[in-house]
Amino acid sequence: MAPTTPMTEPERERSARERRAIDSSCRVPVLYFAASAVFWLLAGSALAVIASVKLHSPYFLTGSPEFTFGRVRMAHLQAVGLGWAGMAVMAAAVWLMCRLSRVGLIYPKLLVFAGTLWNVGMVLDVLGILFGDGQSVEWLDAPRYVPPFLVAGLGIVSAWTVATFRRRRERHVYVTQWYVLAAVFWLPWLYTVAVLMIFWMPATGVVQPVVNWWFGHNYLGLWMTPVAVGAAYYIIPKVIGRPIHSYYLSILGFWSLALFYSWAGMHHLIGGPLPVWLVTASVVGSMMMFIPVIAVAINHHMTMLGSFHRLRYSPALRFTVFGAITYTAVSFQGAVESLRDFSEVAHFTHYTVAHAHLGAYGFFTMIMFGLFYYMVPRLTGREWASPGLIRVHFWSSAVGITIYFVALSIAGWWQGRMLNDPNVPFANIVRYVTPFLAIRSYIAGPLMTVGHVSFAILLTANLMGWGRQRTGGPTYFVEPATGTAGGPRELAAAGR
């Protein structure tokens, strides 16, 4: 977030030296988290393609029980949901907290150990599921021997994030810090309680599905969402060199998210044997999410006002703004989807799958890509090796998720309408959705995977030292014209 008054040249130099020292202190663990996240993204992409193809070509890979749809789909969800998203959030949380607190990271090797625990847990998780040890509980598919590794790794990262905040030298608490602190508090509690009540000391009856969706929905909303929104609040002002439009509006968005989102998960159980008041409270919580979403949307839009032309140049800004816009769209869609009348059609269809991917990918993943494009060069001292490959990454990912969402939304809506019509044979429904599933398998999925591979190549090149030194300025999609608004000097100074 940019200062409100111009800094003198000596002050800028001192601030730059301070940032370099902070980045140096957290370089190893944050890059380890980032590289691990990208590895799990690639693994999850491969599993996703297999699972997608098997939905419309059931004889694909039938000779191996490890690659049945049930196992591959669970393994895919764990690889991207816990592997990619979990490691990306931890990288973001540690780096953002160090930067905004203006303090170096203490004992970075312990965070590397925490990341190793998480990676070991993920290897056991994915392989255990493929070999038949999965738990068949949405978002909690991991075998019973996996949670101790994840809880231990997560506990260390959360404790270190809080410790960094307590050592802060910056008196002002930025809104990004609110979101990061909340996330590292919420997830250890959510995950531990969910595993305890479903597996270790299981509750009885309908309490288990309630806990399941309380965790599953809040993993997205109280772990991935806060850090992604906080990252957007950091990147947008940094790149355009302007403070956030309204600090108080951002606080309203934060507290309304904290108040209402935790109620939202039970609308997935509409029609189930649950108390009516519980489902109704969840629907109300979902509808109240309009408040934080509108607050964030206004803040981001008003901050960007007059600077949208910079999307042409900055990769970090373009990915982040794409994700921020998607956050508004998917949140509005999710609130409407929670209504009982709407759920009668959309529930248990591919429409819900499209919605989930728009949030987890179009919103969260795109903002994490934007953060990585901004963060990694500051940690390695090298810029990205190929602007062309960045363009491939952006357009493959953006077009891929758009096709994915549109195709499955159309398929899912009409699938739901036909399922509610007793005169429509089930075989006709299967034939109707098959072409849309093929679009996902052969167009949308491969496009997104091309983007992931492009990003993995870029990250590997940067870590191996193949990028150019940062003294030449940031890597742009296209070089801005000198002397124009948003020109090279302006953008480079704003994005330090």
C-alpha positions in Angstrom: 0.0 0.0 0.0 1.5 3.3 -1.1 2.3 6.1 1.3 0.0 9.1 1.3 2.8 11.6 1.1 5.8 11.6 -1.3 9.1 10.2 0.2 12.4 11.9 -0.2 15.2 10.1 -2.0 17.1 9.1 1.2 13.8 7.8 2.6 13.2 5.8 -0.5 16.7 4.3 -0.4 16.3 3.3 3.3 12.9 1.8 2.6 14.3 -0.2 -0.3 17.2 -1.5 1.8 14.7 -2.5 4.5 12.5 -4.4 2.0 15.5 -6.2 0.6 16.6 -7.3 4.0 13.1 -8.5 4.8 12.9 -10.4 1.5 16.3 -12.0 2.2 15.2 -13.2 5.6 12.1 -15.1 4.2 13.5 -16.1 0.8 14.2 -19.8 1.4 10.9 -20.8 3.2 8.6 -18.7 1.0 10.2 -19.9 -2.2 10.0 -23.5 -0.9 6.3 -23.0 -0.2 5.8 -21.5 -3.7 7.7 -24.2 -5.5 5.9 -26.9 -3.6 2.5 -25.3 -4.4 3.3 -25.3 -8.1 4.4 -29.0 -8.0 1.0 -29.9 -6.4 -0.8 -27.8 -9.0 0.8 -29.8 -11.8 0.0 -33.1 -10.1 -3.5 -32.0 -9.5 -3.9 -30.9 -13.1 -2.8 -34.3 -14.3 -5.3 -36.1 -12.0 -8.0 -33.6 -13.1 -7.6 -34.5 -16.7 -7.9 -38.2 -16.0 -11.0 -37.7 -13.8 -12.6 -35.5 -16.4 -12.1 -37.9 -19.3 -13.5 -40.8 -17.2 -16.8 -39.0 -16.7 -17.7 -39.3 -20.4 -15.3 -42.1 -21.4 -15.7 -44.6 -18.6 -13.5 -47.3 -20.2 -10.4 -45.0 -20.1 -7.7 -46.5 -17.8 -10.0 -49.3 -16.6 -7.2 -51.7 -16.1 -5.9 -50.1 -13.0 -7.9 -49.7 -9.7 -5.7 -46.8 -8.7 -7.2 -44.8 -11.6 -10.9 -45.3 -11.0 -12.9 -42.1 -11.0 -13.6 -42.1 -7.3 -10.0 -42.3 -6.3 -8.6 -40.0 -9.0 -11.2 -37.3 -8.2 -10.5 -37.4 -4.5 -6.7 -37.3 -5.1 -7.2 -34.4 -7.5 -9.2 -32.4 -4.9 -6.6 -33.0 -2.2 -3.7 -32.1 -4.5 -5.1 -28.8 -5.6 -7.1 -28.0 -2.5 -4.5 -28.8 0.2 -1.3 -29.1 -1.9 -1.5 -26.1 -4.2 -3.9 -23.9 -2.2 -2.5 -24.7 1.2 1.1 -24.1 0.2 0.3 -21.0 -1.8 -1.6 -19.5 1.1 1.3 -20.2 3.5 3.8 -18.5 1.1 1.5 -15.5 0.8 0.8 -15.3 4.5 4.5 -15.4 5.6 5.7 -12.9 3.0 2.9 -10.4 3.3 3.1 -10.4 7.1 6.9 -9.8 7.0 6.5 -7.0 4.4 3.7 -5.2 6.1 5.1 -5.6 9.6 8.5 -4.4 8.5 10.4 -7.1 10.3 12.6 -10.0 9.1 11.6 -13.6 9.5 13.0 -15.4 12.5 14.1 -19.1 12.4 13.3 -19.6 8.7 14.6 -23.2 8.8 11.7 -24.1 11.1 9.3 -23.0 8.4 11.1 -25.1 5.9 10.5 -28.0 8.3 6.8 -27.1 8.5 6.6 -27.1 4.7 8.3 -30.5 4.6 5.8 -31.9 7.1 3.0 -30.6 4.8 4.6 -32.1 1.7 5.1 -35.5 3.4 1.5 -35.4 4.5 0.4 -34.6 0.9 2.5 -37.4 -0.6 0.9 -39.8 1.9 -2.5 -38.2 1.2 -2.5 -38.5 -2.6 -0.8 -41.9 -2.8 -3.0 -43.2 0.0 -6.1 -42.2 -1.8 -5.0 -43.8 -5.1 -4.2 -47.0 -3.3 -7.6 -47.2 -1.6 -7.1 -45.6 1.8 -9.3 -42.5 1.2 -12.0 -41.5 3.6 -14.8 -40.6 1.1 -15.6 -37.4 2.9 -15.7 -34.3 0.8 -12.6 -32.1 1.5 -11.6 -34.5 4.2 -10.7 -37.4 1.9 -7.2 -37.9 3.4 -6.3 -41.2 5.1 -6.3 -41.3 8.9 -2.6 -41.2 9.1 -2.3 -37.9 7.2 -3.8 -35.2 9.5 -1.0 -35.2 12.1 1.5 -34.0 9.5 -0.9 -31.3 8.2 -1.8 -30.1 11.7 1.8 -29.9 12.8 2.9 -28.0 9.7 0.0 -25.7 9.7 0.5 -25.0 13.4 4.1 -23.9 12.9 3.2 -21.6 10.0 0.3 -20.1 11.9 2.4 -19.5 15.0 5.2 -17.9 13.0 2.8 -15.6 11.2 1.4 -14.4 14.5 4.9 -14.0 16.0 5.9 -11.9 13.1 2.9 -9.6 13.6 3.7 -9.3 17.3 7.3 -8.2 16.5 6.1 -5.6 13.9 7.8 -2.2 13.6 5.0 -0.7 11.6 2.4 0.8 14.0 -0.4 0.9 11.4 -2.2 -2.4 10.9 -3.1 -2.8 7.2 -6.2 -4.6 6.1 -4.2 -7.3 4.5 -2.8 -8.2 7.9 -6.3 -8.5 9.3 -7.2 -11.0 6.6 -3.9 -13.0 7.0 -4.2 -13.2 10.8 -7.8 -14.3 10.6 -6.9 -17.0 8.1 -4.1 -18.5 10.2 -6.3 -18.5 13.2 -9.4 -20.0 11.5 -8.0 -22.9 9.6 -6.2 -24.7 12.5 -9.4 -24.6 14.5 -11.6 -25.6 11.6 -9.4 -28.5 10.5 -8.8 -29.9 13.9 -12.4 -29.7 15.0 -13.6 -31.3 11.7 -11.2 -34.2 11.9 -11.9 -34.7 15.6 -15.7 -34.8 15.2 -15.7 -36.9 12.0 -12.8 -39.4 12.5 -11.0 -39.3 15.8 -14.0 -38.8 18.2 -16.9 -39.1 15.8 -20.2 -37.4 16.4 -23.4 -39.3 15.7 -26.1 -38.9 13.1 -26.6 -35.7 11.1 -23.9 -33.9 13.0 -21.2 -35.4 10.8 -22.5 -34.0 7.5 -23.1 -30.6 9.2 -19.5 -30.6 10.4 -18.3 -31.8 7.0 -19.9 -28.9 5.1 -19.1 -26.4 7.8 -15.4 -27.3 7.2 -15.6 -27.7 3.4 -17.2 -24.4 2.8 -15.2 -22.5 5.4 -11.9 -23.9 4.0 -12.7 -21.9 0.9 -14.2 -18.9 2.7 -12.1 -18.6 5.8 -8.7 -19.8 4.6 -8.4 -19.3 0.8 -10.6 -16.3 0.5 -9.1 -14.0 3.2 -5.5 -14.4 2.0 -6.5 -14.0 -1.7 -8.6 -10.8 -0.9 -5.8 -9.6 1.4 -3.2 -10.2 -1.4 -5.4 -8.2 -3.8 -5.5 -5.3 -1.3 -1.7 -5.4 -1.2 -0.9 -5.8 -4.9 -3.3 -3.4 -6.5 -2.2 -0.3 -4.6 1.5 -1.4 -4.8 1.5 -1.7 -8.6 -0.5 1.4 -9.4 1.2 3.5 -6.7 -2.0 4.6 -5.0 -3.4 3.9 -1.5 -6.6 1.8 -1.1 -9.7 3.8 -1.7 -11.2 3.4 1.8 -9.6 1.7 4.8 -12.8 1.8 6.7 -14.8 0.2 3.9 -12.2 -2.6 3.8 -12.7 -3.2 7.6 -16.4 -3.4 7.0 -15.7 -6.0 4.4 -13.5 -8.0 6.7 -15.8 -8.1 9.7 -18.9 -8.9 7.7 -17.0 -11.8 6.1 -16.0 -13.0 9.5 -19.5 -12.7 10.8 -21.5 -14.3 8.0 -19.4 -16.7 6.0 -19.1 -19.3 8.8 -22.9 -19.9 8.5 -22.9 -20.5 4.7 -21.9 -24.2 4.3 -25.1 -25.9 5.4 -27.0 -24.8 2.3 -25.3 -27.7 0.6 -27.5 -29.9 2.7 -30.9 -28.4 1.5 -33.4 -31.3 1.4 -31.5 -33.4 3.8 -32.6 -34.7 7.2 -31.5 -31.6 9.1 -33.3 -29.1 11.3 -35.0 -26.5 9.1 -33.7 -23.6 11.2 -30.1 -24.7 10.6 -30.5 -24.7 6.8 -32.4 -21.4 6.9 -29.6 -19.8 9.0 -27.1 -20.9 6.4 -29.2 -19.4 3.6 -29.4 -16.2 5.5 -25.7 -16.2 6.1 -25.1 -16.8 2.4 -27.3 -13.9 1.4 -25.7 -11.6 3.9 -22.4 -12.2 2.0 -23.5 -9.5 -0.4 -22.2 -7.0 2.2 -18.5 -7.9 2.3 -18.5 -8.7 -1.4 -19.9 -5.3 -2.4 -17.6 -3.6 0.0 -14.5 -5.3 -1.5 -15.8 -4.7 -5.1 -16.3 -1.0 -4.5 -12.9 -0.6 -2.8 -11.0 -2.4 -5.6 -12.9 -0.6 -8.4 -12.4 2.8 -6.9 -8.7 2.1 -6.2 -8.3 1.1 -9.9 -10.3 3.9 -11.3 -8.2 5.8 -13.8 -5.5 3.1 -13.8 -7.2 0.3 -15.8 -4.8 1.0 -18.7 -2.0 -0.5 -16.6 -3.6 -3.9 -17.0 -2.0 -3.9 -20.5 1.5 -3.9 -18.9 1.6 -5.5 -15.5 1.2 -9.4 -15.2 0.7 -9.2 -11.4 -2.0 -6.5 -11.8 -3.8 -8.3 -14.7 -4.0 -11.7 -12.9 -5.0 -10.0 -9.6 -7.8 -7.8 -11.2 -9.1 -10.8 -13.0 -9.3 -12.7 -9.7 -10.9 -9.7 -7.9 -13.6 -9.3 -10.5 -14.3 -13.1 -10.4 -14.6 -12.9 -6.6 -17.5 -10.5 -7.0 -19.2 -12.6 -9.6 -18.8 -16.0 -7.9 -19.9 -14.6 -4.5 -23.1 -13.2 -6.0 -23.7 -16.5 -7.8 -23.1 -18.4 -4.6 -25.5 -16.3 -2.6 -28.3 -16.9 -5.2 -27.4 -20.6 -5.4 -28.1 -21.0 -1.7 -31.8 -20.2 -2.2 -34.1 -23.2 -1.9 -36.0 -22.6 -5.2 -32.7 -22.2 -7.1 -31.2 -25.2 -5.3 -34.1 -27.4 -6.5 -32.6 -27.1 -10.0 -28.9 -26.5 -9.5 -28.2 -28.9 -6.6 -26.3 -32.2 -7.4 -25.6 -31.0 -10.9 -22.6 -29.8 -12.9 -23.7 -26.3 -12.2 -22.4 -26.6 -8.7 -19.1 -27.9 -10.1 -18.8 -24.9 -12.4 -19.4 -22.5 -9.5 -16.9 -24.2 -7.3 -14.2 -24.0 -9.9 -14.9 -20.4 -10.7 -14.3 -19.6 -7.0 -11.3 -21.8 -6.4 -9.6 -21.1 -9.8 -11.0 -17.9 -11.3 -10.8 -16.1 -8.0 -8.2 -17.7 -5.7 -5.8 -19.2 -8.1 -5.6 -16.2 -10.4 -4.9 -13.9 -7.5 -2.2 -16.3 -6.3 -0.6 -16.2 -9.7 -0.6 -12.4 -9.6 1.0 -12.4 -6.1 3.7 -14.9 -7.3 4.5 -12.7 -10.3 5.0 -9.8 -7.9 6.6 -11.7 -5.0 9.1 -14.1 -6.6 11.4 -11.6 -8.4 11.7 -9.6 -5.1 12.8 -12.8 -3.4 15.3 -14.0 -6.0 16.5 -10.7 -7.4 15.7 -11.9 -10.9 12.8 -11.0 -13.2 10.8 -13.4 -15.3 12.6 -14.9 -18.3 9.8 -14.6 -20.9 7.0 -12.1 -21.3 5.6 -14.3 -24.1 5.3 -17.2 -21.8 3.5 -15.1 -19.2 1.0 -14.1 -21.9 0.5 -17.8 -22.7 -0.1 -18.4 -19.0 -2.6 -15.7 -18.6 -4.7 -16.3 -21.7 -4.6 -20.1 -21.3 -5.8 -19.8 -17.7 -8.3 -17.1 -18.3 -9.9 -18.6 -21.4 -9.7 -22.1 -20.0 -11.6 -21.3 -16.8 -14.2 -19.2 -18.8 -14.9 -22.1 -21.1 -15.0 -24.5 -18.2 -17.5 -22.3 -16.3 -19.8 -21.5 -19.2 -19.9 -25.1 -20.5 -20.7 -26.7 -17.1 -23.1 -24.0 -16.1 -25.2 -24.6 -19.2 -24.9 -28.3 -18.8 -25.7 -28.3 -15.1 -28.7 -26.0 -15.4 -30.5 -28.1 -18.0 -29.3 -31.3 -16.3 -31.2 -30.1 -13.2 -34.3 -29.2 -15.1 -34.4 -32.6 -16.8 -33.7 -34.4 -13.5 -36.8 -32.7 -12.1 -39.0 -33.9 -15.0 -40.1 -37.5 -14.5 -40.9 -37.8 -18.2 -37.2 -37.4 -19.2 -35.3 -40.8 -19.3 -32.0 -40.7 -17.3 -30.1 -41.9 -20.4 -31.2 -38.8 -22.3 -29.8 -36.6 -19.6 -26.5 -38.4 -19.8 -26.4 -38.0 -23.6 -27.2 -34.3 -23.2 -24.3 -33.5 -20.8 -21.7 -35.6 -22.5 -20.7 -33.0 -25.1 -20.2 -30.4 -22.4 -18.1 -32.8 -20.4 -16.0 -33.4 -23.5 -15.5 -29.6 -23.9 -14.1 -29.6 -20.3 -11.8 -32.5 -21.0 -10.5 -31.6 -24.4 -10.6 -27.8 -24.5 -10.9 -26.1 -21.1 -8.8 -28.5 -19.0 -5.9 -28.7 -21.4 -5.9 -24.9 -21.8 -5.6 -24.5 -18.0 -2.9 -27.2 -17.9 -0.9 -25.3 -20.6 -1.1 -22.3 -18.3 0.1 -24.3 -15.3 3.0 -25.8 -17.3 4.0 -22.3 -18.6 4.0 -21.0 -15.1 6.1 -23.9 -13.8 8.6 -23.3 -16.5 8.8 -19.6 -15.6 9.2 -20.3 -11.9 11.9 -23.0 -12.5 13.8 -20.7 -14.8 13.7 -17.9 -12.2 14.8 -20.2 -9.3 17.6 -21.6 -11.5 18.9 -18.1 -12.2 17.9 -17.9 -15.9 15.9 -14.7 -15.5 17.3 -11.2 -16.0 18.5 -9.1 -13.0 15.9 -6.8 -11.4 18.0 -3.7 -12.1 16.4 -3.6 -15.6 12.9 -3.1 -14.0 9.8 -5.4 -13.9 8.8 -7.7 -16.6 5.8 -6.4 -18.6 3.5 -7.9 -21.1 4.5 -5.0 -23.4 6.9 -2.2 -22.6 5.0 1.0 -21.7 5.8 4.1 -23.8 8.2 6.4 -22.1 6.7 9.6 -20.8 3.1 8.4 -20.7 1.0 7.8 -17.6 1.9 4.4 -16.3 5.3 4.5 -18.1 8.4 2.5 -17.1 9.7 4.8 -14.3 6.3 5.3 -12.8 5.4 1.7 -12.8 8.8 0.6 -11.5 8.7 3.1 -8.7 5.2 2.1 -7.6 5.9 -1.6 -7.7 9.1 -1.7 -5.6 
